Structures are given as structure tokens and as C-alpha cells.
Amino acid sequence: MSVKLIASDLDGTLLTDDKKISEKTRRMISLAAAKGIQIVPATGRAFSSVPEEVLALPGVEYVITSNGAAVYSVSQGKRIYSCPLEAVSVEKILEMDETVSQENQAARPVLTIEGFIDGVPYSDVGYLENPGKYGATGFGIGYVKRTRTPVQDIRSFLWEHKGELDSLSVVSADYSLLARCKEVMEKNIPLIQTTSSVPHLLEIVHARSGKGNTLSYLLDTLGIAPEEAAAFGDAYNDLDMIRLVKYGIAVGNAVEACKSAAYLVTGSNEEDGVAEAIQRILSDKQTEHIFYLPYTVR
């Protein structure tokens, strides 16, 4: 079967390290769109944080955001699907978060929490004053400051909006603390799944959400089989999407789990890896023959 839809993570995959789309990648996406292939960005970002140059790419009508918690139509400028967290799950997460924070008072501030509502991320003012203290580095520091809406008391705000949250993120430079949070949450809190796009974030969405589940919903809606789709990724939050489709592709800078799950490993996000693989997809009408090895590592 030929590929009819290409989904791609953004940060570390489609975008270069300076958060741009290379000219080669833009050219290959334009060629794919001209052949009728749908291009679907699939990101952990809130919709309001998706770069305009991504939304303006040819072939982009649908965008999966907040790690699968929502799908937006670009032409309509609104969300067409959502799978928010259950209010009871949010209550338990906030209670657990407060307990962990109190247990680590001597090391505070080591942990904060942020929430995504209707495509907008909300964060505590203390976190936004110094994101680096919570693990953000380089581009991430400026990105957080530019894209987050500040809230004086984030826990009270999230409690007040507990029935409206697309997703939550626990943020900490202490990776062992995040690992402990993940363990406790997965054991004691129903109807959630946890993932991570970068080491200092523990990202929480509904159990029926996630990039893979939501991409599956979108494929069903469009009448496209997983065997007719490709998906690119680099991080743990891309794993279920890579496993879902026939042509799951990891970029060269991906975590080992993504590479192991992938049909193909292409070049890194700095080496036009997505463009390279799209070029191969377009190079032959019989897509199944273009990946001449079942697993190729550059």
C-alpha cells in the first residue's frame, strides 16, 4: 500500500535544534502534500504553542496536541476531538504532588506542576521566573517563558479547573523524584497514562489519550489504515505512535526505545532525517519496497 498520511513529532524530530524547519524538510513535505498525503504534526505542545510555520505547511489540516489529548482543525481554527483528564484523577495527582513536595521541603523548590486547558498551558509564576531551576535548558527556558500563562497559585488554579484539563506535567530537575512520582501515580491513580518528552517532565494524560490512541482515532475518522501511514518520533511519548503504524520511523537522535520499536531509523533532526525518509516514501509507488531493510541505522 502507498502511504496516505504522515504523522510527525515536532521537537527533536521535524524541527531542528533551533526549532526551525529545514528547507529540505519543507520541500519534501510540499512534495508529499502535492501527492495527496496528509501531514499531521503530533506534539506534546499545547495548540497555542505550535509554531505558525508548522501550521502553514502544505498538507497540514489536523494537529494532534498535548500528547494526544486533543486534535485541532487548522482550517476551522478549533479543536475537533478531545480526551481530557478525569476530575478524580486530577484531584489525586494534586494530592500526591502536594505530599511529595512536603516530603522534600528541605530541597524546595524542586518540583512544580503545570496544566493545559483548551490549548493553553498554565504555570506557576515561581517556575516562570526561573525555569532553569526546574530542569529547563537552552531553548527550553525561553520557550517556557514565552508560551506559558502565569498563575499565582498553580495548585489552586488546577483544582478549580480539574474537569477541564487536557493534560498535566510535573516538572523537576530531580529525575529520581520524577521517577518516584511516576511509580506512585501509575500504581494509585486510575484512568491516566504517563510519558516523557524531555527528562525534566513527567507528562500525564487520560488513559485513552496518548499520541498513538489519538492517531488511531484520526486514521479511523479519515478511513486510512495503519498500514497506509508513517509516523516519526524521537522520545518516549512517540513510542505508541511509532508502534501503531506500519512505517514507524525513529530519527537518529531518538531514545533507544524508539529506535528498537521502529521499522526504520533515519538521520537525526539536524541531518534532515524526516526529509530523507519522506524522500524514500515518495521514491517508489510500492512503498513496501523502498525500505529495503526492515531496520536501518545510519
Sequence and secondary structure as in RCSB ss.txt:
>XXXX:A:sequence
MSVKLIASDLDGTLLTDDKKISEKTRRMISLAAAKGIQIVPATGRAFSSVPEEVLALPGVEYVITSNGAAVYSVS
QGKRIYSCPLEAVSVEKILEMDETVSQENQAARPVLTIEGFIDGVPYSDVGYLENPGKYGATGFGIGYVKRTRTP
VQDIRSFLWEHKGELDSLSVVSADYSLLARCKEVMEKNIPLIQTTSSVPHLLEIVHARSGKGNTLSYLLDTLGIA
PEEAAAFGDAYNDLDMIRLVKYGIAVGNAVEACKSAAYLVTGSNEEDGVAEAIQRILSDKQTEHIFYLPYTVR
>XXXX:A:secstr
    EEEE IIIIIS TTS   HHHHHHHHHHHHTT EEEEB SS GGGS HHHHTSTTB EEEEGGGTEEEETT
TTEEEEE    HHHHHHHHHHHHHHHHHTGGG SS EEEEEETTEEEEEHHHHH GGGGT  THHHHHHHHH EE
ESSHHHHHHHTTTSEEEEEEE S HHHHHHHHHHHHHH SSEEEE SSTTEEEEEETT SHHHHHHHHHHHHT  
GGGEEEEE SGGGHHHHHHSSEEEE TTS HHHHHH SEE   TTTTHHHHHHHHHHT S HHHHS SSS   
